Amino acid sequence: MHRIRGFSWITLAIALAAPVVAEAKADAAPDRQVAFDIAASDLRSAISRYSRATGVQVIVSPDLVAGRRTAGLQGTHGIRAGLDRLLRGTDLTASISGDVAILKAAATRPTARSARPARAAAPKTAAADPAPLAAVPEAEGDEIVVSGYRESLGRAQDLKRRAVGSQDFIVATDIAAFPDLNLAESLQRVPGIAITRDGGEGRQIALRGLGAGFTRTQLNGMEVLGNTASGMDNRGGVSRSRAFDYSLFASELFGRVTVRKSYSADQDEGGIAGTVQLTSAKPFDYSGAKFVVSAKAQTNDNTSGVTPRLVGLASVRSGDFGALVSVAYSQIKTNEYGYRNWGWGLTKYGAANIGPNIDAATREKLLAGVYQPTAQSPSTWYTDRKRLGVTSSLQYHPGDDFKLDVDFLYGRLWDKRDDYAIASAGTNALTGGSITGGQVIQSAVIDDTNTLRAASFSGIDQRSEHHVVENHTDFYQGVANASWKVSDRLTINALGGYEQSDFSQPVFDKVFLEAKDMTFGYDTRPTIPVNTYGKDLTDPNNWTLQRLDTQENQITSKYANAKLDAAYEANDEITFRTGAQFKHFVNRGYQYNNKIFHNVPANTAIPNDLKHLVKPDTLIQYIVGDIDGIYSLIGDPRKLGPANLQAGSDFRVDEKTWSGFAQLDFDLMLGDLRLRANAGLRYYSTDLASTGNLATTGGLVPVRIETSSEGWLPAANLALDVTDNLVVRLSSSRNVNRPGLGDLAAAGSITTRPNGGSVSFGNPFLQPYKATSVEGSVEYYMGNDGFASLGFFYKKMDSFITSATKQIPYSQTGLPLSLLIQGQDGNTIFDVSQPVNGPGANIKGIEAAFKHDFTFLPGPLSNLGIVANGTWFDGHQDVFYGTASKRLPLFDLSKWAANITLYYEDDLWGARISDAYRSKYLTGAGNALANSGGGINGTHNIDFEAHIKLRPGLRLTAEGINLTNEPIRQFVSDADRTEVYTTSGRTFALGISAEF
């Protein structure tokens, strides 16, 4: 804050107020609407015209307005909103009381080119983890006043400019400005972020080409973790990793999201890709009482019916105290359906299984082995999802010297799913490495990658699947942040918090029916593969019961966090910061299975009234079993217990970390250039205990393995204001990323399928990823109209953790034979994988961003604007297949990611359309050198929003999500073998919101 001489205040107040004394209006309520016609000009003249129009006396120091300009103010606005618009891009903020407005400089910004700014009351920590009260506005009395999308972009631009390291922001209504179903979809618009999708919604993020496990997530200042589940095996099923699942939360719960891409010593270690900081709304974000209600009705064109999306916020302030409660509830029904292949692998045909019409050359290939999918499966995943989030915040701010915030957040995500599939996976199936039953291949199309792209068969048994799932995730957090200004130069900050995430899947029941001995054909060459069948799949008389499958899953993650740090201002240019932190993280879970699969007696007949057609939309119709009726008929248990534990799934990871840091912050003038910088060193020490069941030649043995890691992490960041409009940034740091939870498990997990399966073992002796990073950027700011930036980054990662995969007989895994299903024995070939510390990996990228308001255009066209960004990534790793290795792109790395939003906004209405693009990326290593790598094709997701103001504070909105019904296509290997092709439909919403 500037120390303003009393004479200066009085002088300018009189100068600005004199012309309007006679015309002053008695009613200066902030919401009173006034017509403005203020052209672009110097700020001093514009403020005088504003005062004449409103009768508001504006008080400001002359040196704060000297040399500043404004783009002007046109149209009808409220008194407060009009002043905010007039000041946009000037680095000034306003507080209004009655008919008096006081202007002051925003924290940590220079007042003019020729003058170095005075020191702010609180230490400048823009490049560091925000002090515990980072959620509080930059200076006491500031409001987070964001009344429109354009203004929210301006606020985010201002925060970005003030930062020292590379940061991006989503602010206030910017978060809820798009029809985002959850927080992941809001984050996809940040430069360098791409998201994964599941069931029609965004789920996890990749930041700067690195997957979700490389991004640390903080909520109200402390680290958090939350897990959910996918309905599709190809996308990981139940998620047990360090990757935070952003689909847990509605975006409306948060007042600000900060994406920190560069690292500084006062940040928690971890998050090589970066850190996403979530800040829930606070009562001191607003100047007084604030109440918001919003209601939307939404529907998806792959489903029927209308579901609600409701938001409410109540915030009150009384003197030094403030309290806020916000609630967001939504329900959405989606139906993702299409075609799914699974189990691509080398398949050999017996001589008796090759028909007489197959030519000699093709016969030889079939005998030697061709790559084909285990099952060719039209599939449907129907989801009824409910999401509830509740935040509460208490703030006690008795002046500038002491501040206390206490925040609570509860979230619950419910999923209820009906999944359906039909596949050539019956008794005489196309599964496994050898075809030796009654199946006969009658025609075959094999390409030069030795892939069986199309074929026809006789003697095939089809299997239908009906699967019901019910799961939920409960998320709890409580955190207290305190800041005490001990003296003019010393400030102490403290944080204490606890977070817990509980995922429970008590219902996971499958019924498999079988239709025997039919002709069958498939062709994977079309965009959507096509199957043909030799029997009527809708005739219930063709189907008998094959087997049942029951599971239960439980995952719990807990974080306890305590921080204490201090900042000492040696002078106006240098601040010394130091602090210490303790974190305790525990993750545990288990899976229960009813004997993996319960195979009922062959050809078990069931009444036709327990058979029905697929209920949601699907590529084809076929008969499936009624789950409740068939479980009751067979008498199979649906409630499982410890006796049903799947060996190797009950592992626990326990981490305790002590860390400390020391850092110098600089803010000084080098001639006419302003330099903001920090340089520091962090030390961390982590003790890890991994418990579970380890595979040995004698079977599974309970084991506890303890390891530790420690290190020093230097970091330096600088931002040089070369001119009023040009900022140059440069950063260098060393950081770590702890291995994934499954990778550290002292356990083995097994997935069985007819005639094969896979086993994954953990490795508690893994060392953390370690990365040295260098990055820089040049940013040009066009006043309050926008900015353009171009940056680069490079990360060299030591001992990159990768996968070692081999195919061996089950008897060599060390797992007991009791885990196998009917038809398998010790000679059955399994894919066995284990994480190892590989030789390292590098990633580099170029990031560009542009934002501009078209204020140069005439008339209504001046309300147009654009926001765009694009990133290019490149990074590779070594993956091992037995004794061979292959260089593959890093998992989750899209070569290109881009966003563009076109918007129009005036005082009455607005509209936006956005396209989020990411190019194809790998999701896994594959099971063999000749079948290496699998991933997802590139996607464009286009969303739309429009609104109209019915009256001040009352707005009607219309939204559209995924307007092009973008398909998700998963593939396997360089041969581009189709694995999944699905669509999830378009979602439309109509709503109304009110603020008062």
N, C-alpha and C positions, 0 to 999 in steps of 0.2 A: 504494500500500500504506500502511496505517496504521502509524504508529510507536507501538507499544504498550509502555507501561511494564511492567517485569518484575513489579512488585507486582500489577498488574491481571491478568496472565496467571496468576500463582500463585493469587491469590484465587479467581478463577472456576474454575480447575481443581480446587481443593480442594472448592469448593461443589458442583460437579457430580459429582465422583468419590466424595465421602464416602458417599453412600447406597448405593453399589454395591461398596465395597471387599470386604465379606464375601461378596458374591454374584458377584464377577468370575469370568468363565469363562476357562479357560486357552486354549481354542481361539477366537481372534478372527479366523480366516481371513475375508477379505472376501466369499467366496462362501457362507459358512455361512448356512443358512436359519434365520430367526427369525420367530416369529409376533408381530405387532405389533397393538396396540389403543390407539392414541394419538389422542385426539379433537382437533378444532380448538381451539387455545389460544394463549397467548403462547409465543414460541419458547423462552424460558428453561425453562419448565415442561416443554415437549415434549422438549427435549434431555435433561433429567433422567430422564424416563420412558424415552427411548431408551437411555440408559446403563444403567438398571436391567435392561432387557430383553436387552441384548447383552453387558454387561460391558466395553464400550469406554469408556475415559476420554476425554471431550471437552474440549478446551482452546480457549477463545475469550475475547476481551476483552469485559468487561461492556457497554461502550458499543456493541458490534456487535449485541448481542441486544436492547438496550433499545428498546422500542416495536415490535418486530417480532412478527408472528404467523405461524402456519403452519396449513395446512388439515388437518394431522394425517396419520396413517399407519395404514392398515388392511391386514390380510392378511399373508401370508408372503412375506418378501423376503430377499435376501442382505444381509449387514451393510452393505456399501458401497452397494448399490442402495437400501436402506431409508433411509440417511442422505441420499442424493441426493434422494429423493422428499420427505423431511421438509423439506429446505432449498429446495425448488423455489419460485421467486418471492420469496425473501428477500434476494437479491443476495449470498448467502454461498456460498463453495465450500469443499470439505473435502478434506484429504489424510489417508490412514490408513496408519499403519505399526505393525504388530503390533496391540496393544490400545489404541493412542492415536490419536485423531483431532484434527486441528488445523483450526479454522475461520478463514477470513479473508474479507475483502470482495472481491467481484469487481472487476476493474480498472475505474477511471473512474466508479464509482457512489458516490453520497453514502451516508454511514453512517446519518444520521438527519436529520429535518427541520430540527433546530435547529443542526446543526453542518456547517460546510463541510469536505469531505473533504480529507485531506492529499494531496499530489501523488504520483502513481504514479511508480515508478522510471523507466519509459519514457514519452516524450512522448505525450500524448493525441492520437491521430490518427484517431479514429473517423469523422470526416467526410471525411477525405482518402483518397487511395489508401493502403491499408495500407502501412506501411513494409515494406521488402523481406522482413522476417520476419513478415509479417501472418499467414502460415499457422500460425505457432507460437502456442499458446494465449496468452491475455492476460497471464498472469503465470507466471513460472518455477514449474514444479511442478504447474500446473493440468493436469487431464486433460480431454479431450473424452470424457466418459462419457455415452453416450446409449444406453440399453438398450431403448427402445421408442418407438413413434410419438408418443405423448402427450408423453414427455420431450423428444423432438427438437423438437416444436412449442414447448415451453416454453423450450428453449435458443434457438431462433430468435427468439422473442418478446423474450427478454432482450437479445439482440444488437441487435434493432431499437430497443428502448427506449434503449439506451446511445448509439446513433448521433446525430450532430449533424444531418446532412442526411437526406433521404428514402432509406431503404434497406430491403430485404427480404432474408431469408436462408432458405436450405435447408441443414439441418445433418445430418450423419452419417446415421443410419438413415432420416431423413426423405427423403433422396435416393432410397434404394432401397426405401422403404416401399410404393410403389405398383408395379403391374406395368408399369413404363415400359420400352418397348423401347429407348429411348435418352435422352440428356440433354435433347433438345428437349421430350420429353413430361413430364419432371420439371419443367421450367421453366414449363409451361403453367399450373401451379397458383399462380404468383406473381401478386399483383394487378397489373393493367395489361399482362400478357403474353398474347398469343394466338399460336398456331403455325400454320404451313402444313403440309399433309400430302401425302404422295406415296407410292404403293405400299403404303398401309396403315400408314405410319409418319410421325411428326412429323419435320420437316426443318429449318425456319428459324423465327425468332421475329419478331413485331412487338411493340415495346415502346411503350406509351402512344400507340398509333395510328400510329406511324411504322414503316416497313418495316425488313427485316433489315439493309439497308445503313446505317441510322442508328444501329445499336447496335454499340459497340465490345466486343470480347471479349478478355479477358486470362486467361492461364493461368500460375499461380504468379508473378504480378506483371508479366508482359510481354505485349504485344499479339500476337495470333495471327490467322491466317486459314487456312481450309481449305475446299476446294470438292469437290463431288461432282456427280452428274448425275441428271436425271429421265428416266424412260423415255418420257414423254409430251411431244410438241412443245408442246402447249398450256400446259405448266408450265415451259417454258424449256429443255428438253433439257439440254445441258451447261452448268453454271453457271460463269460467269467474272465474278465480282463481288466486292465487299468484304464481302458477307454471309457470315458464318461459318455453316457447315453443322453444326448440333449433332448430326445423325444419325451423325457420325463416331465418337462416344464412347458407351460404356455408362455409365449413371449411377453404377454401383457404384465407379467409379474415383476418385470425388471425396468428400472429407470435408466440404467446405463449398462452397456457391455463394452469392455475394453479388450482389445486383442493386442497383446504385447509380443512382438516378434523378435526384438533384440533383448539380450539378457544383461542384467546388472547385478552386482555382488549382493545388494540388499534384497534381491528376490530369492524365494525358495529355490534350492537346487532342483533340477528335474525339468522336464518339458523342453527337450532339444528343439522341437518345432516352434514352441512358443507357449504362451499362457493366455487363457481366456478368463477374464475376471468378470464375474456377474455381480451386479449390485442391485439389490431390491430397492423399492421406493422407500423414502424416508419422509417424516413429517416436515423437517426443515428444508426439504426440497421446495416447499411452497410458502408463500408469504403469510398465509392464514389458513382458515379451514378450507378443505377441498373435498368434494364428493363427486364420484364418477360412477355411472352405471352404463352398461352396454349389453345388448342382447342381439344375437344373430341366429338365424335359422339357416342350416346348411344341408346340402344333399349331394350325393355322388351319383353320376349317371350309370355306374355299374351296379348300383343298389336301388332300393326303393325306400320311400319315407323321408322324413325331415328330422334332423337332430339339432340340439341346442348348443350354443356357445355363449356363456354368460360371464361377465366381468363386473366386479364392484370394488370401489375403493373409498375409504373414509379416512380423512386425515384432519386432525385438530391440533392447534397450538395454543398454549396458555403461558405467557411469560417465557420462562426458561425451559418449559416442558413441552414435549410434543409426542403424539401417539398416532399411529397409522395401522390400518388393517386393510389388506387387499385379498380378494378371492377371485379365482378363475376356474370355471368348470366348463368342460366341453364333452360332447359325445360325438363320435363320427363312425359311420359304418362304411367299410371299404371292401371291395371284392377284387383281388388281384388274381387273374387267371390267364392261362395260356398253355404253353407246352414246356415240358421239363424232361431232359435226359439226365440220367445220373449213372455214375460208375463207369465212365469211359476207361477202357483198358484193353490190353492185348488178349484176344479171344481166339482159341484154336478149335477147329471143327474136326470131329472124328470122320473117318472116311465114310461111315454109314450115314452120317448126318448131312452129306452133300448130295443134292439131287442130280438126276441124270442130265438135266438141261444146262448144267454149269460147264463152261468150256474148260479145257485142260489147264490153261494158264491161271484162270481164276481159282480152279480147284487147288492148285499148288499154293497159292497165296492163303487160301482158307485153311489148309492143312498146317502151314507154317505159322499162321496167326495174323489176324487183322485187328485194327482198333475199331471197336464198336461200343455203344453205350449198353450198360446193364439193363436199362429199361427205357422205353419210349412212352412218355407219360403225359397225356393231357391232364392238367391239374388245376385246382381251384383252391384259393386261400381266402376265406370270408372272415372278416374281423369286425367285431363290435368293440370299439375302444372308448374308454372313459378316462378323463384326465381331470384331477382336482389339485389345485395349488392354493395354499393359504400362507400369506406372509403377515408378520406383525413387527412393528418397529417402535421402540421407545427411545426418545432422545432427551438428554438433559444437558443444556448448554448455558451455564450461568456466566456468560461473557466469553472473552477470547482465551482465557487462561485455562479453562477446563471444559472438556467435552466428553460425554459418555453416550454411546449408542449400544443398545441391546436389541438384537434381531433374531427372529425365529422364522423358520420356514418349514412347512409340511407339504409334501406332495405325494399323491398316489396315482398310479397308472394301472388301470384294469384292462386286461385283454381277454376277450372271450372269442374263440375261433372255432370255425367249422372248416376243416380241410378235406379235400376230395382228390383222388387220383385213380387212374387205371394204368396198368403197366404189364408188359410181358414178363411177369415175375412170379408166375404160378409154379406148380410142381415141375412141368416141362417148360423151363424158362429160357431166356437168353442171357442169364446172369452167369458171372464167374469166368474163369480163365479157360474152361473147356466145355464144349457142347458135345455131350455123349448120351443124351436121353433119346426121347422119341421125336425130337425136333429135326426137321429137314429143311435146309435152305434151298429154295427153288430158283432164285435169281439174285444176282448181286452186282452192285456198282461200286468198284473199289478205285479210288483215285491214286495219284502218284505220291501221296503221303501215307499210303497203306491204310486209309480210312474207309470203312464200309459205309458209304453215304446213303445207299438205298438197298433194300432187299425185300424178298417175299419168302414166306415160310409156310410149312404145314406142320401139324402136330404141336401147336403152341397152346399153352395154358395161360389165360389172362387172370390178373388179380386186381380187384378193386379195393380201394381203401377209403374208409371214413374215419376221420380223426377229430376228436373234440379236445380242446385245450382251454383251461382257465388258469390265468396267472395274474399276479399283481406285484407291483413294487411300491413299498412304502419308504419315503425319504424324510428324515428328520434332521434339522440343524438348529443349534442355538449358538450364538456367538456374541461376545461383548468386546467392544473396542473403546479404549479410553485414551485421551490425549491430555497431558498436563504441561502447561507452559510454566516451568519452574521459575524462569527469569526471562529477561528480554532476549537472551541468547540461547537458553537451554530448554528443549522440549523433550518430554518422555512420552513414548507411546507403548501401549500394551494391548495384547489380544489374547483371549482365551475362548476356546470353542470346542464343540463336539458335534460330530455328524455320524449318522448311521443310515445305511441303505439295506433294506430287507427285500429280497426277491423270493417269491414263493410260487411254485407251480404245482398245486395239489391235484389238478385234474389233467391227465394226459392219457387218453384212452383211444385205442385203435381197434377197428374191426376190419378184417380182411375177408373178402369173398372171392371165390374162384370159379371161372368158367373154363371148362376143359376142351381140349382137342379141337382147335379151330385153325383155319388159315389166317395169316396175318402178314401185313406188309407195312414198311415205313419208308419215308423219303425225307431226309434231313436237308435236302438242297433248297427247297423254298424258304422264304423268309420265316414263315411259320411252318415247321415240319408237319407232314401229313401222314396219318395212319389209315390203314384199311383193315377191316375185320370180317371174318367169314361167318359170324353168327350175329343174331339180333341181341345187342348189348342191353336193350331195354326190356327184354323178356325175363322176368324173375325166375322162370323155370330153368334157365340156363345157369343159375348161380347156386353154389353151395358154400358153406362156411369153411374157411381155411385156418385162421388163427386169430388170436387176440394179443394185444400188446398194451401193457400198463406201466406208467412211470410216474415218479414224483421228483421234483427238484427243489432245492433250497440253496440260496447264496446270501451271505451276510457280509457286509463291509462296514468297518468302523474306523473313524479317524478321531483322535484327540490331538489338539494343537494348542501350544502356548508360545507366545512371542513377547519379547521385551526389547525395545530399542530406544536410542536417544540420539538427538540431533543437536549439535552445538555450533552456533554461528560464530566463527572466529572473527569475521568482519562482514561487510556487506557483500563480499565476493566469494568467500569460502565457507562452507559448512562441513563439519566432520560428523559422520554418522557411524554408529556401531550398534550391534545388537546380537541377541542369541535366540535360539528357537529349539523347541522339542516337539517331535511328532511321533505318535504311536499309531500304527496302522495294522489292522487285523482283517484278513479275509478268510472265510471258511465256507464250506458247502458240502453237498452230497447229492447223489442221485439214487433213487430206489427203482428197481426194475422187477417185474414179475417174471423171473426166469428168462430175461431178455425178450423172448417171444414164447407165448403159450400156443403150441401147435395142437389143435383139436384133432380128434380122429378124422382120417381122410374121408371126404365126401359127406361130412356131417350135414344132414338136411335141416333146414330151419323153415318155419312157416313163411309164406309169401307176404304176410302182413308185417313181417320184420325186415322187408326189403323195400327200398324206394329209390326214386331217381334223384340225381344231384339237384339240390334246391336252388343254389345261386346260378348266375350265368356261368357257362362253361363252353369249351370248344365243341364237345360232343356230350351226349347224354348216355348214361350207363347206370346199372343197378349198384347200389351200395347198401350196407347193413345199418339197421337201426341200433345204435350203440346201447341205449338204456335197455331195450328189450332183449338184445342178444346176450349182454352180460348177465341179465337176470335169468335168462333161459339156461345158460351154461353154468351159472353159479360161480363165475370167476370173481375174485376179490378186486375191488377198485380202490380200497384204502390199504396202503402198504405201510410197512414199518421197517425197523433196523434189520430184520431177518432178510429183507429184500435188497440190502445195500449192494450197489454195483461196485465191485472191488476197484479201488484206485480213484474213486470219485470223491472220497471224503478227506481231501487234503486241506491243510491250513497253512497260511503264510502269515508270519508275525514279524513286523519290522519296527525297529525303534531307531530314530535318527536324532542326533544332536548336531547342531550347526551354529556357526557364528560368522559375523562379517565385520569388516571395517571399510568405510568408503568416504572419499572426498567428493563433494559437489562444488562445482565452480559456476559462477555467473559473473562475467567480467567483460569489459570493453577492451578490444584490441584496436586502438585507433577509433575508426568509425564502425568497426565490426563488433557485434555482440557474440560472445562465445559462452555457450552453456554446455557443461560437460560433467561427467562423473568417472571416477576410477576407483576400483576397490578389489578386495580379495575375500573369498568365502571359503570356509572349511566345513566339511561335513563328515560324519562318521555314522555308518548304518550297521546295525546288528540284525541279522536275518535268521529266523528259525523256521524251517520247512518240515512239516510232519505229514505223514501219509503212509502209503503202502508201496514199497519198492519191489520191482520185479527181479527175481533171482532165478537161478536154475532149479531151485527147490520150490518155487512158487512165490506168492506175495508175502512179504515180511514187513510188519510195522517198523517204522524207522523215523528218527528225528535227526535232521541235519542242520548244523549251525554254521553260518559263514558270516563274514563281515567285509565291508569295503569302506574306504575313506579317500579323501582327496582334497586338493586345493583348486579353487576355481577363480581365476582372475577375470576381470571384465572392465572394459572401458567404453564409454559412449560420448560422442560430442555432437553438438548442433551449432553451426556457425551461420548467423544471420548476415549474409554477404551484402544484401541490400534490404530495403523495406519489404521486398516481395520475394527474395530468393533465400532459401534455407538449404544448406548442405549438411548431411549427416554422415557419420562414420562410426562403426561399432566393431569391436572385437571381443571375443569371450571364449571361455572354456566352460562346458556344462556336461551333465550326465543325464542318463535316462535309465531308470531301473527296469529290469527285464519284466516281461509279462507274467501274470500270476500263474497261468497254466504252464509257462516255461519253467518256473521255479518249483513246481510241485514235486514233492517226493512221492510220486505216484505214477501210475499208468492208467490210461483210459482206453476203452475198446469200443468199436462200433462194428456190429456184425450185420451181414447181409447174406442172403443165400449164396453159397459157394464162394464166399470171400469175406473180406472185412478190412478194417484198419485199426492200428494201435498207435497211440501217441504217448510217449513217455516224457516226463519233465526232467529238468536238470538243475537241481538246487545249487550247483557249483558255478553257475553262470556268473560272469562279471558284468557290471553295468555297461551299457553303451556309453562311450565318451566321445565328445565332439568338440572340435575347435571351429569357431565360426567367425567369418568376416563378412561385413555387409556395409552398404552405403547407399545413399540416395540423394537426388537433387529435386527440390520441390519449389515450384513457382506459384505464388499466390496472387490472384487477380482481384485484389481488394476483397469485397464481400461477395463477388460474383462467382468465385470458384478457384480451382487450383489444378495444376498438372504436376505429376511426379513420375520419376523414373528411378528405379533402384535395382540393386543386385544383391545376391547373397551366395555364400559358399560355405558348406559344412563338410569337414573331414571327420568321419566317424571311425574311431579305433575299434577293432575287435567286434565288428558288427555281428549281432546274433542272427543266425540264419538256420535253415532247416537241413537236416541230414535224413534222407529217405532211402529205404531199401525194401525189397520184396523178398520175404523169407517164409518158410513153412511155419505155421502157428506154433509147432512144438519148440521152435528156437526162440520164442519171445519170452519164455519163462513164466507165462501166465497159465493158470490151471485150465484143464480141459472142460471143467464144469461151466465155463463162461461161453462155450460154443453152443450153437443152436443145432437143431435137427438137420442131419445131412452133412455136417462138418466134422473133421477130425484133425489130428495133429499135422497131417500133410496139406491141409488147406492153406493156400497162399494168402498172406496178409501183407498190406502196406504198413510198414513200421517207420515212424518218424520221431525225431528227437531234436530239440534245439541245441546248437553248439555255438561257441564264440568263433566266428569266421575271421577272415583276414582283414575285414574293414570295408567301408563303403564311403562314397562321396556323393554329395548332392549339391547342385547349383541351380540358380534360377535368376530370371529377370522379371521385375514386377513394374507395371505401369498403371497409373490411375489418372482419371480426369473427371472433373466436375465443373459444370458451368451453368449459370442462370442466363437465359437469353435476354437480358435487360436491354441490350442494344437494339432489339427489334421494336418496331412501332406497335402501339396499341396493345390489344390483348395478347399478341404474340410474345410480348415481353415476359409473360407469365410461364413460358415454356422453359424447360431445363433438361439437362442430361447428366447422368452419372455412369461412368464406365470404368472398367478395370480389366486387365489381362495379365496372366502370368505364364511364363515358360519355365518348365522344370526339366532337369536331367539328373538321374541317379541310378546306380546299379549295385548289385550284390552278387556274391557267389553262393550258389545253392548246390548241395551235394546229393548225388544219387548213387549210393553204394560207393564204389571207388572212383566214379566219374563226377565231374562238376560242370556247371553251366552258369554263365553270366546272364542274369536276368535283371530287368528293371526292378527297382524297389517296389514292394507291395503298396498299394493304394496311391501310387504316383501316377497322376495324369500328366502327360506331356504339356498339355495346355489346359488352362482354366480361365474363364472370362465371364463377366457380367455386364449387362447394359440395361439401364432404366431410362426411359423417356417419361417426363412428367409435365403436367400442366396444373397450376394452382393459382387461383385468385381468391378474393374474399368470399365468393359464393360457392364455388365448386372446384373440384380437382379430379384428375385421373392419372393413373400410372400404368405402364406396362413394362415388364421386365423379362429378360431372358438370362437364365443361368446355364452355362455350358461347362462341361468337363469332358476331355477326350478319354479314350479307353484306358483302363488300368488293370493291373494284375491284383488278384486277391489271395493267391496261394501258389505253392511251388509245383503242384501236380505230383503224381506218384511214380514217375519214371522219366528217364532222360528223353525218351522219344515221345513222352506225353507231358512235357514240363510246362508249368505255368498255366494259370487259368484266371480269368478276370471278367470284366464287364465293359461292354462297348460304350462309346461316347454318348452323351445325352444332352438335349436341350430341354429345359423346363421353363415354360412361359406362363407367367401369372399376371393378373390384372386386378386393379382396384379403382373404383370411382366413388366419389362422395359429393353430397350437396348439403349446404348448411341451411336448415329449415328456419333457424333463428339463432342468435348468439348462444353458443353452448349446446346446441342440438343439431345432430348430424345424421343423415341417412347414408348408408354405405351399400355398395354392391361389389362382390368379389368373385373372381374366378381363378382356380388353381389348376395347373397342369392342363392348359387349354388345348394342347395338341394331343392329349392322351399318350404321352411319350412312352414308348416301350422300354423295358429293361431286358437287354440281351446279354446273357452270360455265355462265355466260351471256354474251351479247354485247349491248351497248347497252341504252338505256332501254326498248327494245321487248322485252326479256327473251327473246332468241332462244337456245334451248338449244344449248349447245356440247358439254358433257360431262355424262353421268350415269353414275357408276360406284359400285360397292361393293367393299370389300376383305376382308370376312369378319370373323368373331370369332376372337380368339386366346385360347387357354386354356393354362395352365401349372400343373404340379404339381412341387413341389420340396422339398428338405431342406437346412438349413444348420446348421453347427456352429461354435461359438466356444470357444476354449480357450487 
